[in-house]
Every structure is written in structure tokens, then in C-alpha cells.
Amino acid sequence: MKAYLAKQSLGTLDRNGKFYAAGKQVQKAVLKGETIYHLRKNLALNAAILYYNKKYPDYAKNGPQHAFDGKMSDREADKWHTSGINGWVAFDIHTPVANPILKIYHAGSAGEDSNLNTSSWDVYILNERYFTEESFFNLTISERNRVCQIAWAWKKIHVTNGNTADISIDRIDMPEARRLFKINMRKTNQTGQPYYLNVYEIEMYESDY
């Protein structure tokens, strides 16, 4: 069935009464016998790219910034697209969030072959044994770039293996609110071969629990 807010269709509800639409998660609540739908903001929309590890012949066309721009209509220009495994990006969502929901739109979500969906990835936050987010922002730009590349400066908080979904949703156990994240796309596809990373959008939402 369809759900409406301000007389505009938002999307199709699943059997659990939840859905996502237009870059926002819709949360259902019942008030005095009537169902109300609240739009949940995609906190990663227009996230600032701090650093990334892959080289891009055409960064403007294929860089990781396309995973945070809310656009998915153009298969050539609206995705983070790079060759090989272990492509990562460090980014700032500007608004601290605890226990975030991570939603990733893979190749199949835009009509590409689902065998090209990203298979495995890791999510990191700054390791506060060495750097807090406050101390990170007190560094120079070149120092920040260096920190983004140092493995021990980051703490792994979530691992996904064997994804096959066109759109993946991960609930990350992270009690302390953070705004800086790093995601490493460890295995780029379902084929077992290090072909190309095809990520159309990375979204983050406040926890639903």
C-alpha cells in the first residue's frame, strides 16, 4: 500500500510497515488511532570527504563524493566507481550520531547486474586512544590527511561479509555519538574477482532502537 505525507506519495510500505524514500527513512508511529509517518533525515547527505585512497583518472566523474550527493539516476556519473579491492573513504557527516543505521545502494539498486554489488566492507571511527574528533579538527589539513591513512588511528566498529543485497542496511552498535567515519569496501563484488567498486549512495540515519 501507499503512504502519504502532505498528500504526496512517499513510497511503498513493506510488510513490516517500514520503507525509505527520497534519501530519507520513514518511521511509523500511531497517535490516537491514526498512523503518522515521520521523515528521518539522511545524515550523510553531502558529507565532507576527508580523504580517500584510490587514484581516479576522472575524480569529478568517479570519486567517492558521488556516494553522498543523493543522486542515483545516471549509471556513469552518479556512483563511486573505482577499480580493485579495499577502496576506502573517510568522511564527516557534520552531525554526531550514536548507533547509526548505515544504508548502501549497490550496483543492482540502479539496474546494474547484482553480481556487481559490493560484498564486504568495514566501518571505522577515530581511535580516541590517539585522536579525538576535537583534536583531529585542530590539526592542519595535511596532518588530517595523514591521520586518515594511518591504520592505528582508526577503530573498527562494524564488519559486513557476504552481502548480496542491492540495498544493504546495517545497524551499527556504537553507543557514543560520532561524526567522523571511514568505510573500507573490502570486496567489491560477488564474482570473487577484484573488478570495480560500484556504490551509488551511502546513507546514515539515527538509530531506530
C-alpha positions as CSV (number, residue, x, y, z in Angstrom):
1,M,0.0,0.0,0.0
2,K,1.0,3.6,-0.4
3,A,1.9,6.0,2.4
4,Y,1.2,9.7,2.1
5,L,2.5,12.8,3.9
6,A,1.2,16.3,3.0
7,K,-0.8,14.5,0.2
8,Q,2.4,13.4,-1.5
9,S,3.2,9.7,-2.2
10,L,6.4,8.8,-0.4
11,G,6.9,5.2,-1.4
12,T,5.6,1.6,-0.9
13,L,5.4,0.1,2.5
14,D,6.9,-3.3,3.2
15,R,5.1,-5.9,5.2
16,N,6.7,-4.5,8.4
17,G,5.4,-1.0,7.8
18,K,8.8,0.5,7.1
19,F,10.3,2.0,4.0
20,Y,12.8,4.5,2.7
21,A,12.2,7.2,0.1
22,A,13.9,10.2,-1.4
23,G,17.0,9.8,0.7
24,K,15.0,9.7,4.0
25,Q,13.9,6.9,6.2
26,V,10.2,7.0,7.1
27,Q,9.3,5.9,10.6
28,K,5.8,5.0,11.6
29,A,4.1,6.0,14.8
30,V,0.5,5.6,15.9
31,L,-1.2,8.5,17.6
32,K,-4.8,8.4,18.8
33,G,-5.6,5.5,16.4
34,E,-4.1,7.2,13.4
35,T,-0.8,6.3,11.7
36,I,1.7,9.1,11.4
37,Y,4.8,9.0,9.3
38,H,8.0,10.9,10.3
39,L,10.7,11.6,7.7
40,R,14.1,10.6,9.1
41,K,17.0,12.7,7.7
42,N,19.9,11.1,5.9
43,L,22.8,12.5,8.0
44,A,25.4,11.5,5.4
45,L,23.8,13.6,2.6
46,N,26.6,16.0,1.3
47,A,29.1,14.6,3.8
48,A,32.5,16.2,3.5
49,I,35.2,13.9,2.0
50,L,38.2,14.0,4.3
51,Y,40.5,11.6,2.3
52,Y,40.4,8.5,0.1
53,N,43.0,6.0,-1.1
54,K,42.2,5.3,-4.7
55,K,43.5,7.2,-7.7
56,Y,40.9,8.4,-10.2
57,P,41.6,9.3,-13.9
58,D,38.5,11.4,-13.6
59,Y,37.8,12.2,-9.9
60,A,34.9,14.6,-10.8
61,K,33.1,11.8,-12.5
62,N,34.0,8.7,-10.4
63,G,35.2,9.9,-7.0
64,P,33.6,8.9,-3.6
65,Q,31.8,12.3,-3.3
66,H,29.1,10.7,-5.6
67,A,28.2,8.3,-2.7
68,F,27.0,11.2,-0.7
69,D,25.2,13.5,-3.2
70,G,21.8,12.0,-3.1
71,K,21.8,11.3,-6.9
72,M,21.4,7.8,-8.5
73,S,19.8,8.3,-11.9
74,D,23.0,8.3,-14.1
75,R,24.9,5.0,-14.1
76,E,28.0,6.8,-15.4
77,A,28.1,9.8,-13.2
78,D,26.2,9.1,-10.1
79,K,28.3,6.5,-8.4
80,W,31.6,5.9,-6.5
81,H,33.4,3.9,-9.1
82,T,37.0,2.6,-8.8
83,S,39.0,-0.5,-9.7
84,G,40.2,-3.1,-7.3
85,I,39.5,-4.1,-3.7
86,N,39.9,-2.1,-0.5
87,G,38.8,1.2,-1.7
88,W,38.1,3.5,1.3
89,V,36.9,6.9,2.1
90,A,37.0,8.9,5.3
91,F,34.1,11.4,5.7
92,D,32.4,13.9,8.0
93,I,28.6,13.8,8.3
94,H,28.7,17.0,10.4
95,T,26.1,15.8,12.9
96,P,27.2,13.3,15.6
97,V,25.1,10.1,15.7
98,A,25.1,7.1,18.0
99,N,24.2,3.5,16.9
100,P,23.7,4.7,13.3
101,I,21.8,2.9,10.6
102,L,24.1,2.5,7.5
103,K,22.3,2.1,4.2
104,I,24.3,1.5,1.0
105,Y,22.9,1.4,-2.5
106,H,24.9,-1.1,-4.6
107,A,25.1,-1.7,-8.3
108,G,21.8,-3.6,-8.5
109,S,19.9,-0.8,-7.0
110,A,20.4,1.2,-10.2
111,G,19.7,-1.6,-12.5
112,E,23.2,-3.0,-13.0
113,D,23.9,-6.7,-12.5
114,S,23.5,-7.7,-8.9
115,N,26.8,-9.7,-9.2
116,L,28.5,-6.3,-9.1
117,N,27.1,-5.5,-5.6
118,T,29.7,-4.8,-3.0
119,S,30.3,-8.0,-1.0
120,S,32.2,-7.0,2.1
121,W,33.1,-3.8,4.0
122,D,34.3,-2.4,7.3
123,V,33.3,0.7,9.2
124,Y,35.7,2.7,11.4
125,I,35.7,5.6,13.8
126,L,38.7,7.5,15.1
127,N,40.6,5.6,17.8
128,E,40.3,8.0,20.8
129,R,43.3,6.5,22.3
130,Y,45.2,8.6,19.8
131,F,42.8,11.2,18.4
132,T,39.5,12.6,19.5
133,E,37.3,14.3,16.9
134,E,38.1,17.6,18.5
135,S,41.9,17.0,18.3
136,F,41.5,15.9,14.7
137,F,40.0,19.2,13.7
138,N,42.8,21.1,15.5
139,L,45.3,19.5,13.0
140,T,46.4,21.1,9.8
141,I,44.8,19.8,6.5
142,S,48.0,17.9,5.7
143,E,48.1,16.3,9.2
144,R,44.4,15.3,8.9
145,N,45.2,13.7,5.5
146,R,48.0,11.7,7.2
147,V,45.8,10.6,10.1
148,C,43.2,9.3,7.6
149,Q,45.8,7.0,6.2
150,I,47.2,5.6,9.5
151,A,45.6,2.2,10.3
152,W,46.0,2.5,14.1
153,A,44.4,5.9,14.2
154,W,41.0,4.3,13.4
155,K,39.0,1.7,15.3
156,K,36.9,-0.9,13.5
157,I,33.3,-0.9,14.8
158,H,31.4,-2.9,12.2
159,V,32.1,-5.7,9.7
160,T,29.8,-6.9,6.9
161,N,30.7,-10.1,4.9
162,G,28.9,-11.8,2.0
163,N,26.4,-9.1,1.1
164,T,24.2,-9.9,-1.9
165,A,21.5,-7.3,-1.5
166,D,21.1,-4.4,-3.9
167,I,20.4,-2.2,-1.0
168,S,22.0,-3.2,2.3
169,I,21.0,-1.9,5.8
170,D,23.4,-2.3,8.8
171,R,22.6,-1.3,12.3
172,I,25.9,-0.4,13.9
173,D,26.5,-0.9,17.6
174,M,28.2,2.4,18.6
175,P,26.8,3.9,21.9
176,E,28.9,7.1,21.7
177,A,27.8,9.7,19.1
178,R,30.4,10.4,16.3
179,R,30.5,12.4,13.1
180,L,33.7,11.2,11.5
181,F,33.7,7.8,9.8
182,K,35.8,5.7,7.5
183,I,34.4,2.9,5.3
184,N,36.6,0.4,3.5
185,M,35.0,-1.5,0.7
186,R,37.0,-4.7,1.2
187,K,35.5,-6.9,-1.5
188,T,34.0,-5.2,-4.5
189,N,31.6,-7.7,-5.9
190,Q,30.1,-11.2,-5.9
191,T,32.3,-12.7,-8.5
192,G,35.5,-13.3,-6.4
193,Q,37.4,-11.1,-8.9
194,P,38.7,-7.6,-8.0
195,Y,36.7,-5.8,-10.6
196,Y,35.1,-2.4,-9.9
197,L,33.5,-0.8,-6.9
198,N,30.0,0.5,-7.8
199,V,28.4,2.3,-4.9
200,Y,25.6,4.7,-5.8
201,E,24.8,6.1,-2.3
202,I,25.9,5.8,1.3
203,E,23.3,7.0,3.8
204,M,23.3,7.2,7.6
205,Y,20.3,7.6,9.9
206,E,19.7,7.9,13.6
207,S,19.0,4.6,15.4
208,D,15.5,3.2,15.4
209,Y,16.0,1.5,18.7
